[in-house]
Amino acid sequence: MAERQRRRVGGAVVAVGVVVGVCLGSSGCSGTGAAAEDDRAGDPVEVLHRAADTLVSAGSSKARTSMEMATGGTRVTIRGEGVYDFRERLGHLKVQLPQDPAGSSEHRPITELLAPGALFMKNRGAGVPADKWVRVDTGTLSDGNLVTGGATDPLAAAEVLRGTRTATYVGRTEVAGIAVRHYRGTADLVRAARDASAANKGPLAAAAKGFATAEVPFDVYLDDEGRIRKVRHRFSFVSGERSGEGERREESVAVASTTLLYDFGAAADVRLPAADDIYAGKIAEE
Protein backbone atom coordinates (compact mmCIF):
# COMPACT_ATOMS: atom_id res chain seq x y z
CA MET A 1 0.00 0.00 0.00
CA ALA A 2 1.06 3.52 -0.61
CA GLU A 3 2.85 5.23 2.22
CA ARG A 4 0.71 5.84 5.28
CA GLN A 5 0.99 9.28 6.66
CA ARG A 6 0.06 11.01 9.89
CA ARG A 7 -1.13 14.57 9.51
CA ARG A 8 -1.32 17.18 12.26
CA VAL A 9 -4.53 19.16 11.98
CA GLY A 10 -5.55 21.81 14.46
CA GLY A 11 -3.51 20.44 17.49
CA ALA A 12 -4.82 16.93 16.94
CA VAL A 13 -3.27 14.19 14.87
CA VAL A 14 -5.84 12.47 12.70
CA ALA A 15 -4.77 9.59 10.51
CA VAL A 16 -7.05 7.71 8.15
CA GLY A 17 -4.19 5.59 6.83
CA VAL A 18 -4.03 7.84 3.79
CA VAL A 19 -3.63 10.43 1.71
CA VAL A 20 -1.33 12.00 -0.66
CA GLY A 21 -2.34 12.26 -4.45
CA VAL A 22 -2.80 14.64 -7.33
CA CYS A 23 -5.44 13.88 -9.91
CA LEU A 24 -4.08 12.41 -13.10
CA GLY A 25 -7.48 11.86 -14.62
CA SER A 26 -10.14 14.13 -16.01
CA SER A 27 -11.73 16.80 -13.88
CA GLY A 28 -14.88 16.46 -15.94
CA CYS A 29 -15.91 17.55 -19.37
CA SER A 30 -15.08 21.12 -20.18
CA GLY A 31 -17.93 22.81 -21.95
CA THR A 32 -17.69 24.73 -25.16
CA GLY A 33 -19.28 27.99 -26.16
CA ALA A 34 -19.84 31.23 -24.29
CA ALA A 35 -22.35 32.47 -21.76
CA ALA A 36 -24.28 34.15 -24.55
CA GLU A 37 -25.27 30.69 -25.79
CA ASP A 38 -27.23 30.01 -22.61
CA ASP A 39 -29.32 32.82 -21.16
CA ARG A 40 -30.06 30.73 -18.07
CA ALA A 41 -26.44 30.83 -16.99
CA GLY A 42 -27.02 34.16 -15.23
CA ASP A 43 -24.31 36.00 -13.32
CA PRO A 44 -21.83 33.23 -12.41
CA VAL A 45 -20.93 34.59 -8.98
CA GLU A 46 -24.56 35.01 -7.91
CA VAL A 47 -25.53 31.61 -9.31
CA LEU A 48 -22.79 29.87 -7.30
CA HIS A 49 -23.60 31.75 -4.11
CA ARG A 50 -27.04 30.07 -4.26
CA ALA A 51 -25.83 26.55 -5.06
CA ALA A 52 -25.75 25.28 -1.46
CA ASP A 53 -29.30 26.52 -0.80
CA THR A 54 -30.49 24.69 -3.90
CA LEU A 55 -29.07 21.43 -2.55
CA VAL A 56 -30.85 21.93 0.77
CA SER A 57 -34.09 22.41 -1.15
CA ALA A 58 -33.38 19.19 -3.06
CA GLY A 59 -33.34 17.29 0.24
CA SER A 60 -30.92 14.43 -0.36
CA SER A 61 -28.85 12.59 -2.94
CA LYS A 62 -26.40 9.81 -3.46
CA ALA A 63 -22.75 10.85 -3.61
CA ARG A 64 -19.41 9.65 -4.91
CA THR A 65 -16.22 11.26 -3.69
CA SER A 66 -12.60 11.23 -4.76
CA MET A 67 -9.70 12.77 -2.89
CA GLU A 68 -6.32 12.90 -4.62
CA MET A 69 -3.34 14.12 -2.66
CA ALA A 70 0.34 14.56 -3.45
CA THR A 71 3.35 15.31 -1.31
CA GLY A 72 6.92 14.70 -2.35
CA GLY A 73 6.96 11.66 -4.61
CA THR A 74 3.92 9.98 -3.03
CA ARG A 75 0.52 10.07 -4.70
CA VAL A 76 -2.63 8.45 -3.38
CA THR A 77 -6.32 8.49 -4.29
CA ILE A 78 -9.13 7.71 -1.85
CA ARG A 79 -12.67 7.06 -3.07
CA GLY A 80 -15.99 7.09 -1.27
CA GLU A 81 -19.63 6.40 -2.00
CA GLY A 82 -22.84 6.89 -0.04
CA VAL A 83 -25.81 9.18 0.63
CA TYR A 84 -26.27 12.64 2.10
CA ASP A 85 -29.23 14.43 3.68
CA PHE A 86 -28.74 18.14 2.97
CA ARG A 87 -31.56 19.27 5.22
CA GLU A 88 -30.41 17.34 8.29
CA ARG A 89 -26.72 17.76 7.35
CA LEU A 90 -26.07 14.04 7.82
CA GLY A 91 -24.15 11.72 5.53
CA HIS A 92 -23.07 8.08 5.28
CA LEU A 93 -20.03 7.14 3.20
CA LYS A 94 -17.96 4.02 2.60
CA VAL A 95 -14.41 5.25 2.04
CA GLN A 96 -12.00 2.92 0.26
CA LEU A 97 -8.32 3.31 1.04
CA PRO A 98 -5.76 2.86 -1.75
CA GLN A 99 -4.34 -0.49 -2.76
CA ASP A 100 -0.78 -1.43 -2.01
CA PRO A 101 1.79 -1.72 -4.85
CA ALA A 102 0.89 -5.41 -5.26
CA GLY A 103 -2.71 -4.44 -6.01
CA SER A 104 -4.33 -5.66 -2.80
CA SER A 105 -6.05 -3.61 -0.14
CA GLU A 106 -4.60 -3.57 3.37
CA HIS A 107 -7.76 -2.24 4.95
CA ARG A 108 -11.48 -2.80 4.75
CA PRO A 109 -13.47 0.26 3.69
CA ILE A 110 -13.88 2.82 6.45
CA THR A 111 -17.49 3.66 7.24
CA GLU A 112 -17.89 7.38 7.86
CA LEU A 113 -20.85 9.25 9.27
CA LEU A 114 -20.88 13.00 8.67
CA ALA A 115 -22.74 15.20 11.11
CA PRO A 116 -22.72 18.86 12.22
CA GLY A 117 -19.54 19.27 14.26
CA ALA A 118 -18.50 15.62 14.13
CA LEU A 119 -16.99 12.88 11.97
CA PHE A 120 -17.53 9.24 13.01
CA MET A 121 -15.34 6.46 11.59
CA LYS A 122 -15.69 2.67 11.85
CA ASN A 123 -13.10 0.09 10.75
CA ARG A 124 -10.65 2.81 11.63
CA GLY A 125 -7.88 0.34 12.52
CA ALA A 126 -4.95 1.55 14.64
CA GLY A 127 -6.01 -0.56 17.60
CA VAL A 128 -9.67 0.46 17.54
CA PRO A 129 -12.00 -2.55 17.99
CA ALA A 130 -13.86 -3.47 14.81
CA ASP A 131 -17.25 -2.91 16.43
CA LYS A 132 -16.42 0.58 17.74
CA TRP A 133 -16.63 4.05 16.23
CA VAL A 134 -14.07 6.83 16.51
CA ARG A 135 -15.51 10.31 16.93
CA VAL A 136 -13.56 13.34 15.72
CA ASP A 137 -14.64 16.83 16.75
CA THR A 138 -14.42 18.69 13.45
CA GLY A 139 -14.19 21.96 15.34
CA THR A 140 -10.62 20.99 16.29
CA LEU A 141 -9.50 20.38 12.71
CA SER A 142 -7.54 23.08 10.95
CA ASP A 143 -8.88 21.90 7.57
CA GLY A 144 -12.51 22.13 8.69
CA ASN A 145 -12.89 18.44 7.76
CA LEU A 146 -12.58 19.31 4.10
CA VAL A 147 -9.65 16.87 3.89
CA THR A 148 -9.21 14.90 7.13
CA GLY A 149 -11.76 12.17 6.52
CA GLY A 150 -10.48 11.39 3.04
CA ALA A 151 -13.73 12.80 1.63
CA THR A 152 -15.16 16.32 1.67
CA ASP A 153 -18.55 16.70 3.34
CA PRO A 154 -20.88 17.32 0.34
CA LEU A 155 -22.69 20.25 1.93
CA ALA A 156 -19.42 21.82 3.09
CA ALA A 157 -18.15 21.43 -0.48
CA ALA A 158 -21.19 23.36 -1.69
CA GLU A 159 -20.85 26.01 1.01
CA VAL A 160 -17.28 26.75 -0.11
CA LEU A 161 -18.97 28.23 -3.18
CA ARG A 162 -20.64 30.86 -1.00
CA GLY A 163 -17.20 32.43 -0.96
CA THR A 164 -16.98 32.70 -4.74
CA ARG A 165 -15.22 35.94 -5.67
CA THR A 166 -14.56 35.36 -9.36
CA ALA A 167 -16.21 32.91 -11.73
CA THR A 168 -16.76 32.40 -15.42
CA TYR A 169 -19.36 30.40 -17.28
CA VAL A 170 -17.53 27.90 -19.48
CA GLY A 171 -20.49 26.43 -21.33
CA ARG A 172 -22.85 23.49 -21.68
CA THR A 173 -21.67 19.89 -21.29
CA GLU A 174 -22.74 16.64 -19.63
CA VAL A 175 -21.91 14.85 -16.37
CA ALA A 176 -22.98 11.20 -16.16
CA GLY A 177 -25.40 11.77 -19.03
CA ILE A 178 -27.04 14.82 -17.42
CA ALA A 179 -26.98 18.20 -19.19
CA VAL A 180 -25.11 20.71 -17.03
CA ARG A 181 -23.58 24.18 -17.06
CA HIS A 182 -19.86 24.35 -16.28
CA TYR A 183 -18.46 27.18 -14.15
CA ARG A 184 -14.87 27.80 -13.16
CA GLY A 185 -13.67 30.20 -10.50
CA THR A 186 -12.01 30.91 -7.17
CA ALA A 187 -13.62 30.99 -3.74
CA ASP A 188 -12.39 32.67 -0.58
CA LEU A 189 -12.80 30.55 2.55
CA VAL A 190 -13.05 33.62 4.80
CA ARG A 191 -16.06 34.86 2.88
CA ALA A 192 -17.49 31.34 2.65
CA ALA A 193 -17.32 31.01 6.44
CA ARG A 194 -19.03 34.36 6.88
CA ASP A 195 -21.97 33.41 4.67
CA ALA A 196 -22.19 29.68 5.53
CA SER A 197 -24.90 27.96 7.52
CA ALA A 198 -24.38 27.83 11.29
CA ALA A 199 -23.02 24.26 11.16
CA ASN A 200 -20.28 25.12 8.69
CA LYS A 201 -19.21 28.59 9.84
CA GLY A 202 -16.67 27.25 12.32
CA PRO A 203 -15.17 24.52 10.13
CA LEU A 204 -14.78 26.83 7.11
CA ALA A 205 -13.26 29.56 9.28
CA ALA A 206 -10.77 26.99 10.61
CA ALA A 207 -9.93 25.94 7.06
CA ALA A 208 -9.37 29.57 6.07
CA LYS A 209 -6.66 29.75 8.74
CA GLY A 210 -5.32 26.22 8.46
CA PHE A 211 -4.76 25.86 4.72
CA ALA A 212 -1.73 27.35 3.01
CA THR A 213 -4.08 29.82 1.33
CA ALA A 214 -7.73 30.76 1.81
CA GLU A 215 -8.16 30.96 -1.98
CA VAL A 216 -9.71 27.78 -3.43
CA PRO A 217 -9.84 27.25 -7.22
CA PHE A 218 -12.81 25.15 -8.34
CA ASP A 219 -14.78 23.74 -11.23
CA VAL A 220 -18.49 23.10 -10.71
CA TYR A 221 -21.25 21.68 -12.88
CA LEU A 222 -24.91 22.60 -12.24
CA ASP A 223 -27.96 20.96 -13.79
CA ASP A 224 -30.89 22.98 -15.16
CA GLU A 225 -32.44 23.13 -11.67
CA GLY A 226 -29.28 24.70 -10.25
CA ARG A 227 -28.25 21.58 -8.32
CA ILE A 228 -24.57 20.69 -8.11
CA ARG A 229 -23.87 17.53 -10.07
CA LYS A 230 -20.11 17.73 -9.73
CA VAL A 231 -17.70 20.01 -7.91
CA ARG A 232 -13.94 19.87 -7.78
CA HIS A 233 -11.87 21.92 -5.35
CA ARG A 234 -8.11 22.31 -5.16
CA PHE A 235 -6.80 22.81 -1.63
CA SER A 236 -3.25 23.28 -0.36
CA PHE A 237 -1.88 22.83 3.15
CA VAL A 238 1.44 22.32 4.90
CA SER A 239 1.94 19.02 6.70
CA GLY A 240 4.51 18.74 9.49
CA GLU A 241 5.97 15.54 10.94
CA ARG A 242 8.96 14.51 13.02
CA SER A 243 11.92 12.78 11.41
CA GLY A 244 13.76 9.91 13.08
CA GLU A 245 16.17 12.46 14.56
CA GLY A 246 13.30 14.42 16.08
CA GLU A 247 13.51 17.28 13.60
CA ARG A 248 10.26 18.71 12.30
CA ARG A 249 9.87 18.57 8.55
CA GLU A 250 7.21 20.51 6.67
CA GLU A 251 5.90 19.48 3.28
CA SER A 252 3.42 21.13 0.96
CA VAL A 253 0.44 18.90 0.19
CA ALA A 254 -1.75 19.49 -2.86
CA VAL A 255 -5.31 18.15 -2.64
CA ALA A 256 -7.89 17.72 -5.38
CA SER A 257 -11.31 16.87 -3.93
CA THR A 258 -14.16 15.88 -6.24
CA THR A 259 -17.79 15.30 -5.24
CA LEU A 260 -20.33 13.83 -7.65
CA LEU A 261 -24.03 14.07 -6.71
CA TYR A 262 -26.82 12.07 -8.33
CA ASP A 263 -30.17 10.34 -7.67
CA PHE A 264 -31.65 13.35 -5.85
CA GLY A 265 -34.37 12.44 -3.38
CA ALA A 266 -32.77 9.08 -2.55
CA ALA A 267 -33.48 7.72 0.93
CA ALA A 268 -30.82 8.90 3.40
CA ASP A 269 -31.56 7.36 6.79
CA VAL A 270 -28.38 8.21 8.70
CA ARG A 271 -28.25 7.14 12.34
CA LEU A 272 -25.42 8.29 14.57
CA PRO A 273 -23.72 5.84 16.97
CA ALA A 274 -24.85 5.47 20.56
CA ALA A 275 -22.42 6.73 23.20
CA ASP A 276 -21.53 3.15 24.25
CA ASP A 277 -20.45 2.36 20.69
CA ILE A 278 -17.85 5.14 20.56
CA TYR A 279 -14.26 4.14 21.35
CA ALA A 280 -12.73 6.10 24.20
CA GLY A 281 -9.31 4.44 24.31
CA LYS A 282 -5.97 5.36 22.83
CA ILE A 283 -5.53 5.22 19.07
CA ALA A 284 -2.25 3.61 18.02
CA GLU A 285 0.18 5.42 15.77
CA GLU A 286 0.30 4.14 12.17
C-alpha positions as CSV (number, residue, x, y, z in Angstrom):
1,M,0.0,0.0,0.0
2,A,1.1,3.5,-0.6
3,E,2.8,5.2,2.2
4,R,0.7,5.8,5.3
5,Q,1.0,9.3,6.7
6,R,0.1,11.0,9.9
7,R,-1.1,14.6,9.5
8,R,-1.3,17.2,12.3
9,V,-4.5,19.2,12.0
10,G,-5.6,21.8,14.5
11,G,-3.5,20.4,17.5
12,A,-4.8,16.9,16.9
13,V,-3.3,14.2,14.9
14,V,-5.8,12.5,12.7
15,A,-4.8,9.6,10.5
16,V,-7.0,7.7,8.2
17,G,-4.2,5.6,6.8
18,V,-4.0,7.8,3.8
19,V,-3.6,10.4,1.7
20,V,-1.3,12.0,-0.7
21,G,-2.3,12.3,-4.4
22,V,-2.8,14.6,-7.3
23,C,-5.4,13.9,-9.9
24,L,-4.1,12.4,-13.1
25,G,-7.5,11.9,-14.6
26,S,-10.1,14.1,-16.0
27,S,-11.7,16.8,-13.9
28,G,-14.9,16.5,-15.9
29,C,-15.9,17.5,-19.4
30,S,-15.1,21.1,-20.2
31,G,-17.9,22.8,-21.9
32,T,-17.7,24.7,-25.2
33,G,-19.3,28.0,-26.2
34,A,-19.8,31.2,-24.3
35,A,-22.4,32.5,-21.8
36,A,-24.3,34.2,-24.5
37,E,-25.3,30.7,-25.8
38,D,-27.2,30.0,-22.6
39,D,-29.3,32.8,-21.2
40,R,-30.1,30.7,-18.1
41,A,-26.4,30.8,-17.0
42,G,-27.0,34.2,-15.2
43,D,-24.3,36.0,-13.3
44,P,-21.8,33.2,-12.4
45,V,-20.9,34.6,-9.0
46,E,-24.6,35.0,-7.9
47,V,-25.5,31.6,-9.3
48,L,-22.8,29.9,-7.3
49,H,-23.6,31.7,-4.1
50,R,-27.0,30.1,-4.3
51,A,-25.8,26.5,-5.1
52,A,-25.8,25.3,-1.5
53,D,-29.3,26.5,-0.8
54,T,-30.5,24.7,-3.9
55,L,-29.1,21.4,-2.5
56,V,-30.8,21.9,0.8
57,S,-34.1,22.4,-1.2
58,A,-33.4,19.2,-3.1
59,G,-33.3,17.3,0.2
60,S,-30.9,14.4,-0.4
61,S,-28.8,12.6,-2.9
62,K,-26.4,9.8,-3.5
63,A,-22.7,10.9,-3.6
64,R,-19.4,9.7,-4.9
65,T,-16.2,11.3,-3.7
66,S,-12.6,11.2,-4.8
67,M,-9.7,12.8,-2.9
68,E,-6.3,12.9,-4.6
69,M,-3.3,14.1,-2.7
70,A,0.3,14.6,-3.4
71,T,3.3,15.3,-1.3
72,G,6.9,14.7,-2.3
73,G,7.0,11.7,-4.6
74,T,3.9,10.0,-3.0
75,R,0.5,10.1,-4.7
76,V,-2.6,8.4,-3.4
77,T,-6.3,8.5,-4.3
78,I,-9.1,7.7,-1.8
79,R,-12.7,7.1,-3.1
80,G,-16.0,7.1,-1.3
81,E,-19.6,6.4,-2.0
82,G,-22.8,6.9,0.0
83,V,-25.8,9.2,0.6
84,Y,-26.3,12.6,2.1
85,D,-29.2,14.4,3.7
86,F,-28.7,18.1,3.0
87,R,-31.6,19.3,5.2
88,E,-30.4,17.3,8.3
89,R,-26.7,17.8,7.3
90,L,-26.1,14.0,7.8
91,G,-24.2,11.7,5.5
92,H,-23.1,8.1,5.3
93,L,-20.0,7.1,3.2
94,K,-18.0,4.0,2.6
95,V,-14.4,5.2,2.0
96,Q,-12.0,2.9,0.3
97,L,-8.3,3.3,1.0
98,P,-5.8,2.9,-1.7
99,Q,-4.3,-0.5,-2.8
100,D,-0.8,-1.4,-2.0
101,P,1.8,-1.7,-4.8
102,A,0.9,-5.4,-5.3
103,G,-2.7,-4.4,-6.0
104,S,-4.3,-5.7,-2.8
105,S,-6.1,-3.6,-0.1
106,E,-4.6,-3.6,3.4
107,H,-7.8,-2.2,5.0
108,R,-11.5,-2.8,4.7
109,P,-13.5,0.3,3.7
110,I,-13.9,2.8,6.5
111,T,-17.5,3.7,7.2
112,E,-17.9,7.4,7.9
113,L,-20.8,9.2,9.3
114,L,-20.9,13.0,8.7
115,A,-22.7,15.2,11.1
116,P,-22.7,18.9,12.2
117,G,-19.5,19.3,14.3
118,A,-18.5,15.6,14.1
119,L,-17.0,12.9,12.0
120,F,-17.5,9.2,13.0
121,M,-15.3,6.5,11.6
122,K,-15.7,2.7,11.8
123,N,-13.1,0.1,10.7
124,R,-10.6,2.8,11.6
125,G,-7.9,0.3,12.5
126,A,-5.0,1.5,14.6
127,G,-6.0,-0.6,17.6
128,V,-9.7,0.5,17.5
129,P,-12.0,-2.6,18.0
130,A,-13.9,-3.5,14.8
131,D,-17.3,-2.9,16.4
132,K,-16.4,0.6,17.7
133,W,-16.6,4.0,16.2
134,V,-14.1,6.8,16.5
135,R,-15.5,10.3,16.9
136,V,-13.6,13.3,15.7
137,D,-14.6,16.8,16.8
138,T,-14.4,18.7,13.5
139,G,-14.2,22.0,15.3
140,T,-10.6,21.0,16.3
141,L,-9.5,20.4,12.7
142,S,-7.5,23.1,10.9
143,D,-8.9,21.9,7.6
144,G,-12.5,22.1,8.7
145,N,-12.9,18.4,7.8
146,L,-12.6,19.3,4.1
147,V,-9.6,16.9,3.9
148,T,-9.2,14.9,7.1
149,G,-11.8,12.2,6.5
150,G,-10.5,11.4,3.0
151,A,-13.7,12.8,1.6
152,T,-15.2,16.3,1.7
153,D,-18.5,16.7,3.3
154,P,-20.9,17.3,0.3
155,L,-22.7,20.3,1.9
156,A,-19.4,21.8,3.1
157,A,-18.1,21.4,-0.5
158,A,-21.2,23.4,-1.7
159,E,-20.8,26.0,1.0
160,V,-17.3,26.7,-0.1
161,L,-19.0,28.2,-3.2
162,R,-20.6,30.9,-1.0
163,G,-17.2,32.4,-1.0
164,T,-17.0,32.7,-4.7
165,R,-15.2,35.9,-5.7
166,T,-14.6,35.4,-9.4
167,A,-16.2,32.9,-11.7
168,T,-16.8,32.4,-15.4
169,Y,-19.4,30.4,-17.3
170,V,-17.5,27.9,-19.5
171,G,-20.5,26.4,-21.3
172,R,-22.8,23.5,-21.7
173,T,-21.7,19.9,-21.3
174,E,-22.7,16.6,-19.6
175,V,-21.9,14.8,-16.4
176,A,-23.0,11.2,-16.2
177,G,-25.4,11.8,-19.0
178,I,-27.0,14.8,-17.4
179,A,-27.0,18.2,-19.2
180,V,-25.1,20.7,-17.0
181,R,-23.6,24.2,-17.1
182,H,-19.9,24.3,-16.3
183,Y,-18.5,27.2,-14.2
184,R,-14.9,27.8,-13.2
185,G,-13.7,30.2,-10.5
186,T,-12.0,30.9,-7.2
187,A,-13.6,31.0,-3.7
188,D,-12.4,32.7,-0.6
189,L,-12.8,30.5,2.6
190,V,-13.1,33.6,4.8
191,R,-16.1,34.9,2.9
192,A,-17.5,31.3,2.6
193,A,-17.3,31.0,6.4
194,R,-19.0,34.4,6.9
195,D,-22.0,33.4,4.7
196,A,-22.2,29.7,5.5
197,S,-24.9,28.0,7.5
198,A,-24.4,27.8,11.3
199,A,-23.0,24.3,11.2
200,N,-20.3,25.1,8.7
201,K,-19.2,28.6,9.8
202,G,-16.7,27.2,12.3
203,P,-15.2,24.5,10.1
204,L,-14.8,26.8,7.1
205,A,-13.3,29.6,9.3
206,A,-10.8,27.0,10.6
207,A,-9.9,25.9,7.1
208,A,-9.4,29.6,6.1
209,K,-6.7,29.8,8.7
210,G,-5.3,26.2,8.5
211,F,-4.8,25.9,4.7
212,A,-1.7,27.3,3.0
213,T,-4.1,29.8,1.3
214,A,-7.7,30.8,1.8
215,E,-8.2,31.0,-2.0
216,V,-9.7,27.8,-3.4
217,P,-9.8,27.3,-7.2
218,F,-12.8,25.2,-8.3
219,D,-14.8,23.7,-11.2
220,V,-18.5,23.1,-10.7
221,Y,-21.3,21.7,-12.9
222,L,-24.9,22.6,-12.2
223,D,-28.0,21.0,-13.8
224,D,-30.9,23.0,-15.2
225,E,-32.4,23.1,-11.7
226,G,-29.3,24.7,-10.3
227,R,-28.2,21.6,-8.3
228,I,-24.6,20.7,-8.1
229,R,-23.9,17.5,-10.1
230,K,-20.1,17.7,-9.7
231,V,-17.7,20.0,-7.9
232,R,-13.9,19.9,-7.8
233,H,-11.9,21.9,-5.4
234,R,-8.1,22.3,-5.2
235,F,-6.8,22.8,-1.6
236,S,-3.3,23.3,-0.4
237,F,-1.9,22.8,3.1
238,V,1.4,22.3,4.9
239,S,1.9,19.0,6.7
240,G,4.5,18.7,9.5
241,E,6.0,15.5,10.9
242,R,9.0,14.5,13.0
243,S,11.9,12.8,11.4
244,G,13.8,9.9,13.1
245,E,16.2,12.5,14.6
246,G,13.3,14.4,16.1
247,E,13.5,17.3,13.6
248,R,10.3,18.7,12.3
249,R,9.9,18.6,8.5
250,E,7.2,20.5,6.7
251,E,5.9,19.5,3.3
252,S,3.4,21.1,1.0
253,V,0.4,18.9,0.2
254,A,-1.8,19.5,-2.9
255,V,-5.3,18.1,-2.6
256,A,-7.9,17.7,-5.4
257,S,-11.3,16.9,-3.9
258,T,-14.2,15.9,-6.2
259,T,-17.8,15.3,-5.2
260,L,-20.3,13.8,-7.7
261,L,-24.0,14.1,-6.7
262,Y,-26.8,12.1,-8.3
263,D,-30.2,10.3,-7.7
264,F,-31.6,13.4,-5.9
265,G,-34.4,12.4,-3.4
266,A,-32.8,9.1,-2.5
267,A,-33.5,7.7,0.9
268,A,-30.8,8.9,3.4
269,D,-31.6,7.4,6.8
270,V,-28.4,8.2,8.7
271,R,-28.3,7.1,12.3
272,L,-25.4,8.3,14.6
273,P,-23.7,5.8,17.0
274,A,-24.8,5.5,20.6
275,A,-22.4,6.7,23.2
276,D,-21.5,3.2,24.2
277,D,-20.4,2.4,20.7
278,I,-17.8,5.1,20.6
279,Y,-14.3,4.1,21.3
280,A,-12.7,6.1,24.2
281,G,-9.3,4.4,24.3
282,K,-6.0,5.4,22.8
283,I,-5.5,5.2,19.1
284,A,-2.2,3.6,18.0
285,E,0.2,5.4,15.8
286,E,0.3,4.1,12.2
